[in-house]
Amino acid sequence: MAEASCRRELELEIPAEEVSKKMQSVAKEFARLATIPGFRKGKAPVSLIRRRFAEDIKGEVLQTLVPEHVEKALAEQKLSPVTQPKVDKLDFNEGQPVKFRAVFEVMPEFELGSYKGLELEMPTMDITDQDVTKALEEMRERAAAFAPVEGRAIQDGDFAQVKLVGTPEGGGDPLQADSVLCHIGAEETMEPFNTNLKGANVGEHKSFDVEYPADYPDPKLAGKKFHYAVEVLGIKTKRLPELNDDFAKDVSDAKTLDELKSKVREGLEHQRDHKRKELLHERVLAQLVKQHDFPVPESLVEHQMDVRLERVVRSLAAQGVDPRAVNVDWVTLRRRQEDRARDDVKAELIIDRIATAENIDVSEEDLTRELEHAAGHGNESAEALRARLTKQGALDRMKAKLRSDKTLEWLEQNAKIKTVAAANAATDAK
């Protein structure tokens, strides 16, 4: 039975004789190097040195003896700490044994449950004609032309061309745009824009407030209130191109509409395969975590929470958003990651054990292939990438990730996968 925690404590003691011996040798070293007024270098009596440098000598003795004894105790008890042991409750009185406690975490001991023939349900992910039609409509939208409208006010469905300045309540950088199109009456448009701009004419000025919900997709605006000053510069309508062979030539290298449809379907199938692979990975890991109950080291969970938070920060930075300027309670957001981080760590430990049990390893060919693939996305050779990753100590991480991926693929090949209607699969997954 696994213990309820991976935390371990060792109450340790260093014999008084060993401490005294070390104190003497350290004091002699201090005496050899110390410059004391009234004495030639190295000639001051050790008794004086011990009084004058008492704290320094004590610190030096502890820095040497404590790690030695911790290491020796770990070796004797065959314990491998996950992180550097923390030393506390230190009791040091000259002439007495030194007593202290070492606190650390170890990897959990657990029995592997059944992992061959995992029973999984996956949704049907067929690409339909309707999906192709929707993708083509999105292409038409992107290729649309905007024609000016004259002689009337703004109506629902129009695109108002506006100049705007948005000032955040409570201070902060204003939002400014010299010319932006606002789709009036559209679901994605904030209601104050719809109500205030509908019926307006070119040249009119409008002022109004907009309160953005906390879950608004743009983190620069989420949860904030802006006061807008808007000038209507023009009114435009969107004209969609005809869906024909000319359209296919304009938006792609296809010669005909039928050829474009085939290419769109291929693209959607490629995306589907990628999503399916990710979902299958998730379900295999979720099933394994559910089947195994054991504690995981808190230090690894904390590290994984940091990794998850870093992903959020990187994602914001990729959108051009300064994470420091976003209205987010980072401490709460980090704490919310705890359960998922714990499952991440647990899954990693299980996968590692399965890989060992099934002799799944990463060959030199696997690594070379992955390096060539990664180098293909950048502007350095596979050899240069290998050298850089080795220097950064990241090559082992790449190997571990490859081993984990190979193990997941092996588990998927050996799983019993039942395909069910998408709605049922979504329900079952909860």
C-alpha positions as CSV (number, residue, x, y, z in Angstrom):
1,M,0.0,0.0,0.0
2,A,1.4,3.4,-1.0
3,E,2.0,5.9,1.8
4,A,-0.4,8.9,1.9
5,S,2.5,11.3,1.1
6,C,5.8,11.3,-0.7
7,R,7.3,13.5,2.1
8,R,10.0,11.9,4.2
9,E,11.8,13.2,7.4
10,L,15.0,11.9,8.8
11,E,16.1,12.9,12.4
12,L,19.9,12.8,12.2
13,E,22.8,13.2,14.6
14,I,26.5,14.0,14.1
15,P,28.7,12.6,16.9
16,A,30.2,15.2,19.2
17,E,33.7,13.8,18.6
18,E,33.4,14.2,14.8
19,V,32.1,17.8,15.3
20,S,35.0,18.7,17.6
21,K,37.6,17.3,15.3
22,K,36.1,19.2,12.3
23,M,35.9,22.4,14.5
24,Q,39.6,22.0,15.3
25,S,40.7,21.5,11.6
26,V,38.6,24.4,10.4
27,A,39.9,26.7,13.1
28,K,43.5,25.7,12.1
29,E,42.8,26.6,8.5
30,F,41.3,30.0,9.6
31,A,44.5,30.5,11.8
32,R,46.7,29.8,8.8
33,L,44.9,32.4,6.6
34,A,43.7,35.0,9.1
35,T,45.5,38.4,9.6
36,I,45.1,39.4,13.3
37,P,46.6,42.8,14.5
38,G,49.6,42.1,16.8
39,F,50.4,38.7,15.2
40,R,52.3,37.7,12.1
41,K,50.1,36.0,9.5
42,G,49.3,32.4,10.6
43,K,50.9,32.9,14.0
44,A,47.7,33.9,16.1
45,P,46.8,31.2,18.7
46,V,43.9,28.8,17.7
47,S,42.0,29.7,20.9
48,L,41.9,33.4,19.8
49,I,40.9,32.4,16.3
50,R,38.0,30.2,17.6
51,R,36.7,33.1,19.7
52,R,37.0,35.7,17.1
53,F,35.6,33.6,14.2
54,A,33.2,31.5,16.2
55,E,30.2,31.9,13.9
56,D,32.2,31.6,10.6
57,I,33.9,28.4,11.9
58,K,30.5,27.0,13.0
59,G,29.0,27.8,9.6
60,E,31.9,26.1,7.7
61,V,31.6,23.0,9.9
62,L,27.9,22.7,9.3
63,Q,28.2,23.3,5.5
64,T,30.6,20.4,5.3
65,L,29.2,17.8,7.8
66,V,25.5,18.2,7.4
67,P,25.3,17.4,3.6
68,E,27.8,14.5,4.2
69,H,25.5,13.0,6.8
70,V,22.4,13.5,4.8
71,E,23.9,11.8,1.8
72,K,25.2,8.9,3.9
73,A,21.7,8.4,5.5
74,L,20.0,8.5,2.1
75,A,22.4,5.9,0.7
76,E,22.0,3.6,3.7
77,Q,18.2,3.8,3.5
78,K,18.2,3.6,-0.3
79,L,16.2,6.8,-0.7
80,S,16.3,9.1,-3.7
81,P,15.0,12.6,-3.1
82,V,13.1,14.3,-5.8
83,T,14.5,17.7,-4.7
84,Q,17.4,18.9,-2.5
85,P,16.6,18.0,1.2
86,K,15.7,20.9,3.4
87,V,17.5,21.0,6.8
88,D,15.7,22.4,9.8
89,K,15.5,22.0,13.7
90,L,19.2,22.4,13.9
91,D,20.6,22.0,17.4
92,F,24.3,22.9,17.7
93,N,26.0,23.2,21.2
94,E,29.7,22.9,21.4
95,G,30.8,19.6,23.0
96,Q,27.4,18.1,22.1
97,P,26.3,16.0,19.1
98,V,24.8,18.2,16.3
99,K,21.1,17.2,15.8
100,F,18.9,18.2,12.8
101,R,16.1,17.1,10.6
102,A,16.2,16.6,6.8
103,V,12.9,17.0,5.0
104,F,12.5,15.9,1.4
105,E,10.2,14.1,-1.1
106,V,10.7,10.7,-2.8
107,M,9.1,9.2,-5.9
108,P,6.0,7.2,-5.0
109,E,6.0,3.4,-4.9
110,F,3.0,2.0,-6.8
111,E,1.8,-1.1,-8.5
112,L,1.0,-0.8,-12.2
113,G,-2.7,-1.6,-12.9
114,S,-3.9,-3.2,-16.1
115,Y,-2.9,-0.9,-19.0
116,K,-3.1,-3.3,-22.0
117,G,-6.4,-3.3,-23.8
118,L,-7.7,0.0,-22.3
119,E,-11.4,0.4,-23.2
120,L,-11.9,3.9,-24.7
121,E,-14.8,5.7,-26.4
122,M,-14.0,8.1,-29.2
123,P,-16.5,10.4,-31.0
124,T,-17.1,10.0,-34.8
125,M,-15.2,12.7,-36.4
126,D,-16.3,12.4,-40.0
127,I,-15.9,15.3,-42.4
128,T,-19.2,16.1,-44.0
129,D,-20.3,18.1,-47.0
130,Q,-21.7,20.6,-44.6
131,D,-18.2,21.1,-43.0
132,V,-16.7,21.7,-46.5
133,T,-19.5,24.2,-47.3
134,K,-18.9,26.0,-44.0
135,A,-15.1,26.2,-44.8
136,L,-15.8,27.6,-48.3
137,E,-18.2,30.2,-46.8
138,E,-15.4,31.3,-44.5
139,M,-13.1,31.6,-47.5
140,R,-15.8,33.7,-49.3
141,E,-16.0,35.9,-46.2
142,R,-12.3,36.5,-46.2
143,A,-12.3,37.3,-49.9
144,A,-15.3,39.7,-49.6
145,A,-15.1,43.3,-51.0
146,F,-16.5,46.3,-49.2
147,A,-18.6,48.8,-51.3
148,P,-19.4,52.3,-50.1
149,V,-23.0,53.3,-49.4
150,E,-24.2,56.8,-49.9
151,G,-27.4,58.8,-49.3
152,R,-28.7,56.9,-46.2
153,A,-28.0,56.3,-42.5
154,I,-26.4,53.1,-41.0
155,Q,-28.6,50.0,-41.0
156,D,-28.3,46.5,-39.5
157,G,-25.8,44.5,-41.5
158,D,-23.8,47.5,-42.6
159,F,-20.2,48.1,-41.8
160,A,-19.6,51.4,-40.2
161,Q,-16.2,52.9,-40.9
162,V,-15.3,54.8,-37.8
163,K,-12.5,56.7,-36.1
164,L,-12.5,56.0,-32.4
165,V,-10.8,56.7,-29.1
166,G,-11.6,54.5,-26.1
167,T,-10.5,55.7,-22.7
168,P,-10.5,53.1,-19.9
169,E,-12.2,54.0,-16.6
170,G,-9.7,54.3,-13.8
171,G,-6.8,55.3,-16.1
172,G,-4.6,53.3,-18.5
173,D,-3.6,53.5,-22.1
174,P,-6.4,54.6,-24.5
175,L,-7.5,52.5,-27.5
176,Q,-7.2,54.5,-30.7
177,A,-8.0,53.7,-34.3
178,D,-8.1,56.1,-37.3
179,S,-10.2,53.8,-39.4
180,V,-11.9,50.5,-38.3
181,L,-14.9,48.6,-39.6
182,C,-17.7,47.9,-37.1
183,H,-20.3,45.3,-38.2
184,I,-23.6,46.8,-37.0
185,G,-26.2,44.4,-35.6
186,A,-23.8,41.5,-35.6
187,E,-23.8,39.1,-32.7
188,E,-20.0,39.6,-32.1
189,T,-20.4,43.4,-31.9
190,M,-20.8,44.8,-28.4
191,E,-24.4,46.1,-28.0
192,P,-23.6,49.8,-27.2
193,F,-21.9,50.0,-30.7
194,N,-25.0,48.6,-32.3
195,T,-27.5,50.9,-30.5
196,N,-25.4,54.1,-30.8
197,L,-24.3,53.8,-34.4
198,K,-27.5,52.4,-36.0
199,G,-29.3,55.3,-37.7
200,A,-26.1,57.5,-37.6
201,N,-25.0,59.4,-40.8
202,V,-21.5,60.0,-42.1
203,G,-19.8,62.8,-40.2
204,E,-21.7,62.3,-37.0
205,H,-20.0,62.0,-33.6
206,K,-21.1,59.7,-30.8
207,S,-20.0,59.2,-27.2
208,F,-20.9,56.1,-25.1
209,D,-19.6,53.6,-22.5
210,V,-18.9,49.9,-23.1
211,E,-18.5,47.4,-20.3
212,Y,-16.7,44.3,-21.4
213,P,-17.5,41.0,-19.5
214,A,-14.7,39.3,-17.5
215,D,-14.6,36.4,-20.0
216,Y,-14.3,38.7,-23.1
217,P,-11.9,37.0,-25.6
218,D,-9.5,40.0,-25.8
219,P,-7.6,40.1,-22.5
220,K,-6.8,43.8,-23.0
221,L,-10.5,44.6,-22.7
222,A,-11.8,41.8,-20.5
223,G,-13.5,43.1,-17.3
224,K,-12.9,46.7,-18.1
225,K,-15.1,49.7,-18.8
226,F,-14.2,52.1,-21.7
227,H,-15.6,55.5,-22.7
228,Y,-15.7,55.8,-26.5
229,A,-15.7,58.9,-28.7
230,V,-16.6,57.8,-32.2
231,E,-16.7,59.6,-35.5
232,V,-18.5,58.0,-38.5
233,L,-16.2,58.2,-41.5
234,G,-18.2,56.1,-44.0
235,I,-20.8,53.3,-44.5
236,K,-19.9,50.1,-46.4
237,T,-21.7,46.9,-47.3
238,K,-19.9,43.6,-47.8
239,R,-20.1,41.9,-51.2
240,L,-19.3,38.2,-51.3
241,P,-17.7,36.7,-54.4
242,E,-19.6,34.1,-56.5
243,L,-18.6,30.5,-55.6
244,N,-17.3,29.4,-59.0
245,D,-14.0,28.3,-60.8
246,D,-12.8,31.9,-60.9
247,F,-13.2,32.2,-57.1
248,A,-11.2,28.9,-56.7
249,K,-8.3,30.3,-58.9
250,D,-8.3,33.6,-56.9
251,V,-8.1,32.1,-53.4
252,S,-5.9,29.0,-54.1
253,D,-3.8,27.2,-56.7
254,A,-6.8,25.1,-57.7
255,K,-8.1,25.4,-61.2
256,T,-11.7,24.5,-60.6
257,L,-14.3,24.8,-57.8
258,D,-14.4,21.0,-57.5
259,E,-10.6,20.8,-57.1
260,L,-10.9,23.5,-54.4
261,K,-13.5,21.5,-52.6
262,S,-11.2,18.4,-52.6
263,K,-8.3,20.5,-51.2
264,V,-10.6,21.9,-48.5
265,R,-11.8,18.4,-47.5
266,E,-8.1,17.2,-47.4
267,G,-7.2,20.1,-45.1
268,L,-10.2,19.5,-42.8
269,E,-9.3,15.7,-42.6
270,H,-5.7,16.6,-41.7
271,Q,-6.9,18.9,-38.9
272,R,-9.4,16.2,-37.8
273,D,-6.6,13.6,-37.6
274,H,-4.5,16.0,-35.5
275,K,-7.4,16.7,-33.1
276,R,-8.3,13.0,-32.9
277,K,-4.7,12.1,-32.0
278,E,-4.7,14.8,-29.2
279,L,-8.1,13.6,-27.9
280,L,-7.0,10.0,-27.9
281,H,-3.9,10.9,-25.9
282,E,-6.0,12.8,-23.4
283,R,-8.4,9.9,-22.9
284,V,-5.6,7.3,-22.5
285,L,-4.0,9.4,-19.9
286,A,-7.3,10.2,-18.1
287,Q,-8.1,6.4,-18.0
288,L,-4.6,5.6,-16.6
289,V,-4.9,8.3,-13.9
290,K,-8.3,7.1,-12.9
291,Q,-7.1,3.5,-12.6
292,H,-4.1,4.3,-10.3
293,D,-4.3,5.8,-6.9
294,F,-1.1,7.0,-5.3
295,P,0.4,10.2,-3.9
296,V,2.7,12.4,-6.0
297,P,5.6,14.7,-4.8
298,E,4.2,18.2,-4.1
299,S,7.4,19.8,-5.5
300,L,6.6,18.2,-8.9
301,V,3.0,19.4,-8.7
302,E,4.2,22.9,-7.9
303,H,6.6,22.8,-10.8
304,Q,3.9,21.6,-13.2
305,M,1.6,24.4,-12.0
306,D,4.4,26.9,-13.0
307,V,4.7,25.1,-16.4
308,R,0.9,25.5,-17.0
309,L,1.0,29.2,-15.9
310,E,4.0,29.8,-18.3
311,R,1.9,28.4,-21.1
312,V,-0.9,31.0,-20.4
313,V,1.7,33.8,-20.3
314,R,3.4,32.6,-23.6
315,S,-0.1,32.4,-25.2
316,L,-0.8,36.0,-24.2
317,A,2.6,37.2,-25.4
318,A,2.0,35.5,-28.7
319,Q,-1.2,37.6,-29.1
320,G,0.8,40.7,-28.5
321,V,-0.6,41.2,-24.9
322,D,1.7,42.2,-22.0
323,P,0.8,39.7,-19.3
324,R,1.5,42.4,-16.6
325,A,-1.1,44.7,-18.0
326,V,-3.9,42.0,-18.0
327,N,-6.6,42.2,-15.3
328,V,-5.9,38.6,-14.0
329,D,-5.5,37.3,-10.5
330,W,-2.4,35.2,-11.2
331,V,-2.2,33.6,-7.8
332,T,-5.8,32.3,-8.1
333,L,-5.2,31.2,-11.7
334,R,-2.1,29.3,-10.6
335,R,-4.0,27.6,-7.7
336,R,-6.8,26.6,-10.1
337,Q,-4.2,24.5,-12.1
338,E,-3.4,22.3,-9.1
339,D,-5.8,19.3,-9.8
340,R,-4.8,19.2,-13.5
341,A,-1.1,19.6,-12.6
342,R,-1.4,16.7,-10.2
343,D,-2.9,14.5,-12.9
344,D,-0.1,15.6,-15.3
345,V,2.5,14.4,-12.9
346,K,0.7,11.2,-12.1
347,A,0.3,10.4,-15.8
348,E,4.0,11.1,-16.5
349,L,5.0,8.7,-13.7
350,I,2.6,6.0,-14.9
351,I,3.8,6.3,-18.6
352,D,7.4,6.2,-17.4
353,R,6.8,2.9,-15.6
354,I,4.9,1.4,-18.5
355,A,7.8,2.3,-20.9
356,T,10.2,0.5,-18.5
357,A,7.9,-2.5,-18.2
358,E,7.5,-2.8,-22.0
359,N,11.1,-1.9,-22.9
360,I,10.0,1.1,-24.9
361,D,13.0,3.3,-25.6
362,V,14.1,6.1,-27.9
363,S,16.6,5.0,-30.6
364,E,19.2,7.2,-32.1
365,E,17.2,7.1,-35.4
366,D,14.1,8.4,-33.5
367,L,16.1,11.3,-32.0
368,T,17.7,12.2,-35.3
369,R,14.3,12.2,-37.0
370,E,12.8,14.5,-34.3
371,L,15.8,16.9,-34.5
372,E,15.5,17.1,-38.3
373,H,11.8,17.7,-38.0
374,A,12.3,20.5,-35.3
375,A,15.2,22.0,-37.3
376,G,12.9,22.2,-40.4
377,H,10.7,24.8,-38.5
378,G,13.7,27.0,-37.8
379,N,16.8,28.2,-39.6
380,E,19.4,26.0,-38.1
381,S,20.7,22.5,-39.0
382,A,19.8,19.4,-37.1
383,E,23.4,19.2,-35.9
384,A,23.4,22.8,-34.6
385,L,20.1,22.2,-32.9
386,R,21.5,19.0,-31.2
387,A,24.5,20.9,-30.0
388,R,22.4,23.8,-28.6
389,L,20.0,21.5,-26.8
390,T,22.8,19.5,-25.4
391,K,24.5,22.7,-24.1
392,Q,21.1,23.8,-22.6
393,G,20.6,20.4,-21.0
394,A,17.3,20.1,-23.0
395,L,18.2,17.0,-25.2
396,D,17.3,14.7,-22.3
397,R,13.9,16.4,-22.1
398,M,13.4,15.9,-25.8
399,K,14.3,12.2,-25.4
400,A,11.8,11.9,-22.4
401,K,9.0,13.5,-24.5
402,L,9.7,11.1,-27.4
403,R,9.7,8.1,-25.1
404,S,6.4,9.2,-23.6
405,D,4.9,9.7,-27.1
406,K,6.0,6.3,-28.2
407,T,4.5,4.7,-25.1
408,L,1.2,6.5,-25.7
409,E,1.1,5.3,-29.3
410,W,1.8,1.7,-28.1
411,L,-1.0,2.0,-25.5
412,E,-3.4,3.3,-28.3
413,Q,-2.4,0.5,-30.6
414,N,-3.2,-2.0,-27.8
415,A,-6.5,-0.2,-26.7
416,K,-10.0,-1.3,-27.5
417,I,-11.5,1.8,-29.1
418,K,-15.2,2.1,-29.6
419,T,-16.5,4.8,-31.9
420,V,-19.7,6.5,-30.7
421,A,-21.9,9.4,-31.9
422,A,-20.2,12.7,-31.0
423,A,-22.9,13.8,-28.5
424,N,-22.7,10.5,-26.6
425,A,-18.9,10.6,-26.5
426,A,-19.0,14.1,-25.1
427,T,-21.3,13.0,-22.3
428,D,-19.3,9.8,-21.5
429,A,-16.1,11.8,-21.3
430,K,-17.5,13.9,-18.4
